[in-house]
Amino acid sequence: MTRFPLREPDELGLVSDDDDARRLRLLTPQDYDGWLNTVDAASRDWIAANGFVGKAGKACLLPATNSDATRGDDAIGIVDPANTIWHAAAIAASLPAGRWSIAEPCDPAIDLGAVGLGWALAQYSFTTYRDAPDRAVRELSLAAMPNDPARARVLGLASGTAFCRDLINAPPNHMTPAGLEAAAQHLADSFNASIEVTEGEALATGYPAIDTVGRAAETAPRLIDLRWGDSGPTVTLIGKGITFDSGGLDLKPSKAMELMKKDMGGAATVLGLATAVMMAGLSVRLRVLVPTAENAVSSKSMRPLDVIDTRAGVPVEVGNTDAEGRLVLADAITLACEEDPDFMIDFATLTGAARVALGTELPALFCNRDDTAAGILAAATAAADPLWRLPLFEPYERHLDAGHVALSSTGPSGYGGAITAALFLRRFAGKQTNWAHIDVMAWNLASRPGRPRGGEAMGLRALFTYIESLAEPR
């Protein structure tokens, strides 16, 4: 059994009934003053004494009263509909433990699904390896959300995000390629999906780049191939699964190596996204490919300027052994293209250059098609899950062809590294494929409401929303 199973809804603070629940009145900043005028003088004095001014993301407990004017509300919370998820997360974190329900009627401008998701994200913590005291449980009733698909969507996104975070937060001696396989197997078992794992001689023969990257490690590399769904468009998700990246022979400095357990963040993201898609029951034919390996150092390590084989039959000159993620992705992308999916996307913690360009909180999107990119960016805005498109700048192709004896994995230039990495992947995806690539940090450097320090599912909600738009109507 995997050490990191899917979390149950109640572990995420979401329950189906409102028995013994306290009532939370949600207001927009624009509604607050009007609401305040409806309550009795004692309640207004109480609110003023608490210094509450109706700012988005803030909550205030209300005094016990029998007044009909307050409709029995136990607390108010202020939500700006433009940023509901994170305001709801802040409200959830500030309320006392117990069960809460959304008081009705609620302003229709407030998305209750986003409220539920923000609430669940605020309940997340990773305590697998701590003797942590029992946490104060804050539960939110979903009774105000009677629509089953809407509930399934919230639960899917909450569970998928928690699963992704758990996998990234896991220590690298446990989240090895075998550990990632166990997590994928657990996912397949949970949703009656099929799974195939290729390793050993079959991997070396069929996926030589994955094998070359991982052959130096104690735990062998492998390719995980999960399938689910029998109707709708074909959607293939590919995630970089480097479970620890020492940098190989071009060894990383210690500070750069410190967080490299998160180098399987792309794999964790696609497994979390698959969780959301399957739990929500989207009508798509889903395929998830995870090439997973540890980039270690031994006598079997690849060397700078080695020329290695790929599944596509394209020899590649290793520019730097620390640029291994694009090599394992190349084989997985080649496999995915053999079935010509309707839409294909890979997630990868691929380059520091993307972080230099956009910082740690804004993933870089590369895409073959303008209409697909526009759809993904619109979905990102709708999901409050930001992405920024960077160009597949054609003139930089020449850097990849500047290898000494073969196609270079990095090119000789130290500039534009996120772009040249994306262009390298496109050599295997092809220019006509409906393909996108997201270069993610997959880690929060500091905590904010609903976004604790540690592993993060960046881009997951955006791509779920986009795939939802591709799916056949239910």
C-alpha positions as CSV (number, residue, x, y, z in Angstrom):
1,M,0.0,0.0,0.0
2,T,1.2,3.5,-0.8
3,R,2.3,5.6,2.1
4,F,0.3,8.5,0.6
5,P,-3.2,7.5,-0.2
6,L,-5.9,9.8,-1.4
7,R,-7.5,11.8,1.4
8,E,-11.1,11.3,2.3
9,P,-13.4,14.4,2.0
10,D,-13.7,14.8,5.8
11,E,-9.8,14.9,6.0
12,L,-10.1,18.0,3.8
13,G,-12.8,19.6,5.9
14,L,-15.7,18.9,3.6
15,V,-18.8,17.1,4.8
16,S,-22.2,16.4,3.2
17,D,-24.6,17.3,6.0
18,D,-25.1,20.4,8.2
19,D,-26.1,18.7,11.4
20,D,-25.2,20.9,14.4
21,A,-23.5,23.4,12.0
22,R,-22.9,27.0,12.9
23,R,-24.0,29.5,10.3
24,L,-21.5,31.5,8.3
25,R,-22.9,34.5,6.4
26,L,-20.8,35.2,3.3
27,L,-20.9,38.8,2.0
28,T,-19.2,40.7,-0.8
29,P,-17.4,43.9,0.2
30,Q,-20.1,45.8,-1.6
31,D,-22.9,44.1,0.4
32,Y,-21.3,44.5,3.8
33,D,-22.5,48.0,4.6
34,G,-26.0,47.2,3.6
35,W,-26.0,44.0,5.8
36,L,-24.6,46.0,8.7
37,N,-27.6,48.3,8.6
38,T,-29.9,45.3,9.1
39,V,-28.4,44.1,12.4
40,D,-29.3,45.3,15.9
41,A,-27.3,47.9,17.7
42,A,-25.7,45.4,20.0
43,S,-24.3,43.4,17.1
44,R,-23.0,46.6,15.4
45,D,-21.3,47.6,18.7
46,W,-19.8,44.1,18.9
47,I,-18.4,44.3,15.3
48,A,-17.0,47.7,15.9
49,A,-15.4,46.6,19.2
50,N,-13.6,43.8,17.3
51,G,-12.2,46.3,14.8
52,F,-13.9,44.6,11.9
53,V,-14.1,46.7,8.8
54,G,-15.5,44.3,6.2
55,K,-12.3,43.6,4.2
56,A,-12.2,40.7,1.8
57,G,-10.7,37.6,3.4
58,K,-11.7,38.6,6.9
59,A,-14.2,37.0,9.3
60,C,-15.9,38.0,12.5
61,L,-17.8,36.0,15.0
62,L,-21.2,37.4,16.0
63,P,-22.7,37.6,19.4
64,A,-25.4,35.2,20.4
65,T,-28.8,36.8,19.7
66,N,-32.4,35.9,19.2
67,S,-32.9,38.8,16.8
68,D,-34.6,37.9,13.5
69,A,-32.5,40.6,11.8
70,T,-29.3,38.5,12.1
71,R,-31.1,35.3,10.9
72,G,-29.2,33.3,13.5
73,D,-25.8,33.9,11.9
74,D,-22.8,32.9,14.0
75,A,-20.2,34.6,11.9
76,I,-19.7,36.7,8.8
77,G,-17.0,36.4,6.2
78,I,-16.2,38.8,3.4
79,V,-15.4,37.3,-0.1
80,D,-14.5,39.2,-3.2
81,P,-15.9,37.1,-6.1
82,A,-12.8,37.9,-8.1
83,N,-10.6,36.0,-5.6
84,T,-13.0,33.7,-3.9
85,I,-10.7,30.7,-3.3
86,W,-8.1,32.5,-1.3
87,H,-10.5,34.7,0.6
88,A,-12.4,31.6,1.6
89,A,-9.2,29.9,2.6
90,A,-8.3,32.9,4.8
91,I,-11.8,32.9,6.4
92,A,-11.6,29.1,7.1
93,A,-8.2,29.5,8.8
94,S,-9.5,32.2,11.1
95,L,-12.8,30.6,12.3
96,P,-13.0,28.4,15.4
97,A,-13.0,24.6,15.0
98,G,-16.3,23.0,14.4
99,R,-18.8,22.4,11.6
100,W,-20.0,25.4,9.6
101,S,-22.6,25.8,6.9
102,I,-23.2,28.7,4.4
103,A,-26.2,30.7,5.5
104,E,-28.8,31.1,2.8
105,P,-29.6,33.1,0.7
106,C,-26.1,33.7,-0.5
107,D,-25.1,36.3,-3.1
108,P,-25.1,34.5,-6.4
109,A,-21.9,36.3,-7.3
110,I,-20.1,34.2,-4.8
111,D,-19.1,30.8,-6.2
112,L,-19.9,28.2,-3.6
113,G,-17.7,25.7,-5.3
114,A,-14.7,28.1,-5.0
115,V,-15.6,28.6,-1.4
116,G,-15.6,24.9,-0.7
117,L,-12.3,24.5,-2.5
118,G,-10.6,27.3,-0.7
119,W,-11.9,25.9,2.6
120,A,-10.4,22.5,1.8
121,L,-7.0,23.9,0.7
122,A,-6.8,25.8,4.0
123,Q,-7.2,22.5,5.9
124,Y,-4.2,20.8,4.3
125,S,-1.1,20.0,6.3
126,F,1.6,17.4,5.9
127,T,2.2,15.6,9.2
128,T,3.0,12.1,8.1
129,Y,6.4,12.1,9.8
130,R,5.5,14.2,12.9
131,D,3.9,13.2,16.2
132,A,1.6,16.2,15.7
133,P,-1.1,17.1,18.2
134,D,-4.7,16.7,17.0
135,R,-5.5,19.7,14.7
136,A,-8.5,21.8,15.3
137,V,-10.9,20.5,12.6
138,R,-12.9,23.1,10.7
139,E,-15.6,21.4,8.6
140,L,-17.7,23.0,5.9
141,S,-21.1,21.5,4.9
142,L,-21.7,21.2,1.2
143,A,-25.4,21.0,1.8
144,A,-25.8,24.5,0.2
145,M,-24.4,22.9,-3.0
146,P,-27.1,20.3,-4.0
147,N,-25.8,19.8,-7.5
148,D,-23.9,16.5,-7.6
149,P,-21.5,17.4,-10.5
150,A,-20.6,20.6,-8.7
151,R,-19.8,18.7,-5.5
152,A,-17.8,16.1,-7.4
153,R,-15.8,18.9,-9.0
154,V,-14.9,20.5,-5.6
155,L,-14.0,17.1,-4.1
156,G,-12.0,16.1,-7.1
157,L,-9.9,19.4,-7.1
158,A,-9.5,19.2,-3.4
159,S,-8.4,15.6,-3.4
160,G,-6.2,16.0,-6.4
161,T,-4.4,19.0,-5.0
162,A,-3.8,17.3,-1.6
163,F,-2.5,14.1,-3.4
164,C,-0.1,16.2,-5.5
165,R,1.1,18.1,-2.4
166,D,1.6,14.9,-0.5
167,L,3.7,13.3,-3.2
168,I,5.9,16.3,-3.5
169,N,6.3,16.8,0.2
170,A,7.3,13.1,0.7
171,P,11.0,12.5,1.4
172,P,13.1,11.3,-1.5
173,N,14.1,8.0,0.2
174,H,10.4,7.1,0.2
175,M,9.2,8.8,-3.0
176,T,11.6,6.9,-5.2
177,P,10.5,5.7,-8.7
178,A,9.1,2.7,-7.0
179,G,7.2,4.9,-4.5
180,L,5.8,7.0,-7.4
181,E,4.7,3.7,-9.1
182,A,2.9,2.7,-5.9
183,A,1.1,6.0,-5.8
184,A,0.0,5.6,-9.4
185,Q,-1.1,2.1,-8.7
186,H,-3.2,3.3,-5.8
187,L,-4.8,5.8,-8.0
188,A,-5.5,3.2,-10.7
189,D,-7.1,0.9,-8.1
190,S,-9.2,3.7,-6.7
191,F,-10.8,4.6,-10.0
192,N,-10.7,1.2,-11.9
193,A,-8.1,2.6,-14.3
194,S,-5.6,0.4,-16.1
195,I,-1.9,0.8,-15.5
196,E,1.2,-0.6,-17.2
197,V,4.8,-0.2,-15.9
198,T,7.8,-0.7,-18.1
199,E,11.2,-1.2,-16.5
200,G,14.4,-3.3,-16.8
201,E,15.4,-4.5,-20.3
202,A,12.1,-3.5,-21.8
203,L,12.8,0.1,-20.7
204,A,16.4,0.1,-22.0
205,T,15.2,-1.1,-25.4
206,G,12.0,0.9,-25.8
207,Y,12.8,4.0,-23.8
208,P,16.6,4.4,-23.8
209,A,16.7,8.0,-22.7
210,I,14.7,7.3,-19.5
211,D,16.9,4.3,-18.8
212,T,20.1,6.3,-19.4
213,V,19.0,9.0,-17.0
214,G,18.1,6.6,-14.2
215,R,20.5,3.7,-14.5
216,A,23.0,5.1,-12.0
217,A,20.5,5.0,-9.1
218,E,19.8,2.3,-6.6
219,T,16.1,2.2,-7.5
220,A,15.6,1.5,-11.2
221,P,13.9,3.9,-13.6
222,R,10.5,3.1,-15.1
223,L,7.7,4.4,-17.3
224,I,4.2,4.5,-15.8
225,D,1.3,4.4,-18.2
226,L,-2.2,4.9,-16.7
227,R,-5.5,4.9,-18.8
228,W,-9.1,5.8,-17.8
229,G,-12.3,6.6,-19.6
230,D,-13.9,5.2,-22.7
231,S,-15.6,8.2,-24.3
232,G,-14.8,11.7,-25.3
233,P,-11.7,13.4,-26.6
234,T,-8.3,11.8,-26.0
235,V,-6.3,13.7,-23.5
236,T,-2.7,12.8,-22.6
237,L,-0.9,14.1,-19.5
238,I,2.8,13.7,-19.1
239,G,4.7,14.5,-15.9
240,K,8.4,14.7,-15.3
241,G,9.1,12.2,-12.5
242,I,12.7,12.8,-11.4
243,T,12.3,11.8,-7.8
244,F,15.6,13.3,-6.7
245,D,18.1,15.4,-8.8
246,S,21.7,15.5,-7.7
247,G,22.6,17.0,-11.0
248,G,24.4,13.9,-12.0
249,L,28.1,14.3,-12.8
250,D,27.5,18.0,-13.3
251,L,26.7,17.9,-9.6
252,K,24.5,20.7,-8.2
253,P,25.8,22.9,-5.4
254,S,24.3,22.0,-2.0
255,K,21.8,24.9,-1.8
256,A,20.5,24.1,-5.3
257,M,20.2,20.5,-4.4
258,E,18.3,21.1,-1.2
259,L,14.8,21.1,-2.6
260,M,15.4,18.5,-5.4
261,K,12.9,16.1,-3.9
262,K,10.4,18.3,-5.7
263,D,11.8,17.5,-9.1
264,M,9.0,15.0,-9.5
265,G,6.6,17.9,-9.2
266,G,5.4,17.5,-12.8
267,A,4.5,13.8,-12.2
268,A,2.7,14.7,-8.9
269,T,0.8,17.4,-10.8
270,V,-0.5,15.1,-13.5
271,L,-1.4,12.4,-11.0
272,G,-3.3,15.0,-9.0
273,L,-4.9,16.4,-12.2
274,A,-5.9,12.8,-13.1
275,T,-7.5,12.4,-9.7
276,A,-9.6,15.5,-10.2
277,V,-10.6,14.4,-13.7
278,M,-11.6,10.9,-12.6
279,M,-13.4,12.0,-9.4
280,A,-15.4,14.6,-11.3
281,G,-16.2,12.0,-14.0
282,L,-15.3,14.1,-17.0
283,S,-16.1,12.4,-20.3
284,V,-12.6,12.1,-21.7
285,R,-10.3,9.3,-22.6
286,L,-7.5,10.0,-20.3
287,R,-3.9,8.8,-20.5
288,V,-1.2,9.6,-17.9
289,L,2.5,9.0,-18.7
290,V,5.1,9.4,-16.0
291,P,8.7,8.7,-16.9
292,T,10.4,8.4,-13.5
293,A,14.0,8.1,-12.5
294,E,16.5,9.4,-9.9
295,N,19.4,11.4,-11.3
296,A,22.1,9.9,-9.2
297,V,25.9,9.5,-9.5
298,S,27.7,6.2,-10.0
299,S,29.9,4.4,-12.5
300,K,26.7,4.1,-14.7
301,S,26.1,7.9,-14.8
302,M,25.8,9.6,-18.2
303,R,28.6,12.1,-19.0
304,P,28.6,15.5,-20.5
305,L,28.8,15.2,-24.3
306,D,27.7,11.5,-24.3
307,V,25.4,10.8,-27.2
308,I,22.4,8.8,-26.1
309,D,19.6,7.1,-27.9
310,T,15.9,8.1,-27.7
311,R,12.7,6.3,-28.5
312,A,12.3,8.6,-31.5
313,G,15.5,7.3,-33.0
314,V,17.1,10.8,-32.6
315,P,20.6,10.7,-31.1
316,V,21.0,13.4,-28.4
317,E,24.3,14.9,-27.2
318,V,24.1,15.5,-23.4
319,G,24.9,19.2,-22.9
320,N,24.7,19.0,-19.1
321,T,23.8,16.0,-16.9
322,D,21.7,18.3,-14.8
323,A,19.3,18.9,-17.8
324,E,18.0,15.3,-17.5
325,G,14.2,16.1,-17.3
326,R,13.9,16.9,-20.9
327,L,15.5,13.6,-21.8
328,V,13.0,11.5,-19.9
329,L,10.2,13.6,-21.3
330,A,11.4,13.2,-24.8
331,D,10.8,9.4,-24.7
332,A,7.4,9.8,-23.1
333,I,6.3,12.5,-25.6
334,T,7.3,10.3,-28.4
335,L,5.2,7.5,-27.0
336,A,2.2,9.8,-26.6
337,C,2.5,11.0,-30.2
338,E,2.2,7.5,-31.5
339,E,-1.5,7.6,-30.6
340,D,-2.0,11.2,-31.9
341,P,-4.1,12.5,-28.9
342,D,-6.6,15.3,-29.3
343,F,-4.7,17.2,-26.7
344,M,-1.4,16.6,-25.0
345,I,0.4,18.5,-22.2
346,D,3.5,17.9,-20.1
347,F,4.2,19.4,-16.7
348,A,7.8,19.6,-15.5
349,T,10.0,21.4,-13.0
350,L,12.3,21.9,-16.0
351,T,14.4,25.1,-15.8
352,G,15.6,27.7,-13.3
353,A,15.4,30.1,-16.3
354,A,11.6,30.0,-16.1
355,R,11.9,31.0,-12.4
356,V,14.3,33.8,-13.2
357,A,11.9,35.1,-15.9
358,L,8.6,34.8,-14.0
359,G,9.4,34.1,-10.4
360,T,8.3,31.1,-8.3
361,E,4.6,31.6,-8.4
362,L,3.9,32.0,-12.1
363,P,4.4,28.9,-14.2
364,A,5.5,29.3,-17.8
365,L,3.2,28.0,-20.6
366,F,4.5,27.1,-24.0
367,C,2.0,25.9,-26.7
368,N,2.0,25.0,-30.3
369,R,-1.4,26.5,-31.1
370,D,-2.6,30.0,-30.4
371,D,-6.2,28.9,-29.9
372,T,-5.2,26.2,-27.4
373,A,-3.0,28.7,-25.5
374,A,-5.8,31.2,-25.4
375,G,-8.2,28.5,-24.0
376,I,-5.7,27.5,-21.4
377,L,-5.0,31.1,-20.3
378,A,-8.7,31.8,-20.1
379,A,-9.2,28.7,-17.9
380,A,-6.3,29.8,-15.7
381,T,-7.9,33.1,-15.1
382,A,-11.3,31.5,-14.3
383,A,-9.6,29.1,-11.9
384,A,-7.5,31.7,-10.2
385,D,-4.5,29.5,-11.1
386,P,-2.2,31.9,-13.1
387,L,0.0,31.0,-16.1
388,W,2.0,33.1,-18.4
389,R,2.7,32.2,-22.0
390,L,6.3,32.4,-23.2
391,P,7.2,32.0,-26.9
392,L,8.5,29.0,-28.8
393,F,10.9,31.4,-30.4
394,E,12.0,29.8,-33.7
395,P,15.4,31.5,-34.1
396,Y,16.6,29.8,-30.9
397,E,16.2,26.4,-32.7
398,R,19.7,27.0,-34.0
399,H,21.2,26.5,-30.5
400,L,20.0,23.0,-30.3
401,D,21.7,22.1,-33.6
402,A,25.0,23.5,-32.3
403,G,26.0,20.3,-30.6
404,H,29.4,18.9,-31.4
405,V,28.2,15.7,-33.0
406,A,24.4,15.5,-32.5
407,L,21.3,17.4,-31.4
408,S,22.2,19.1,-28.2
409,S,20.0,18.7,-25.2
410,T,20.8,22.2,-24.0
411,G,22.6,24.2,-26.7
412,P,25.7,26.2,-25.9
413,S,24.0,29.5,-24.9
414,G,23.2,30.2,-21.3
415,Y,20.4,32.5,-22.2
416,G,16.7,31.8,-22.9
417,G,17.0,28.4,-21.1
418,A,13.3,27.9,-20.6
419,I,12.6,28.6,-24.3
420,T,15.4,26.3,-25.6
421,A,14.2,23.5,-23.2
422,A,10.7,23.9,-24.6
423,L,12.0,23.8,-28.2
424,F,13.9,20.7,-27.4
425,L,10.7,19.0,-26.2
426,R,8.9,20.2,-29.4
427,R,11.5,18.4,-31.5
428,F,9.8,15.2,-30.2
429,A,6.2,16.5,-30.0
430,G,6.3,18.0,-33.5
431,K,5.1,21.4,-34.6
432,Q,1.6,20.2,-35.7
433,T,0.7,18.3,-32.5
434,N,-1.9,20.0,-30.2
435,W,0.8,20.1,-27.4
436,A,1.5,22.4,-24.5
437,H,4.2,22.4,-21.9
438,I,4.2,24.0,-18.5
439,D,7.4,24.7,-16.6
440,V,6.5,24.9,-12.9
441,M,8.2,25.5,-9.5
442,A,5.8,23.1,-7.7
443,W,6.8,24.5,-4.4
444,N,5.6,27.4,-2.1
445,L,8.6,29.1,-0.6
446,A,6.4,30.6,2.2
447,S,2.9,30.0,3.6
448,R,-0.2,31.9,2.7
449,P,-3.9,31.0,3.5
450,G,-4.6,27.8,1.6
451,R,-1.1,27.6,0.2
452,P,1.2,26.2,2.9
453,R,5.0,26.1,2.5
454,G,6.0,23.0,0.5
455,G,4.8,21.1,-2.5
456,E,2.2,22.9,-4.6
457,A,-0.1,21.8,-7.5
458,M,0.6,24.8,-9.8
459,G,-1.5,24.7,-13.0
460,L,-3.7,21.8,-11.9
461,R,-6.9,23.8,-11.5
462,A,-6.2,25.7,-14.7
463,L,-5.8,22.5,-16.8
464,F,-8.7,20.8,-15.1
465,T,-10.9,23.8,-16.1
466,Y,-9.5,23.6,-19.7
467,I,-10.0,19.8,-20.0
468,E,-13.5,20.3,-18.6
469,S,-14.2,22.5,-21.6
470,L,-13.0,19.8,-24.0
471,A,-15.0,17.0,-22.4
472,E,-18.2,15.7,-23.8
473,P,-21.3,17.1,-22.0
474,R,-22.7,14.9,-19.2
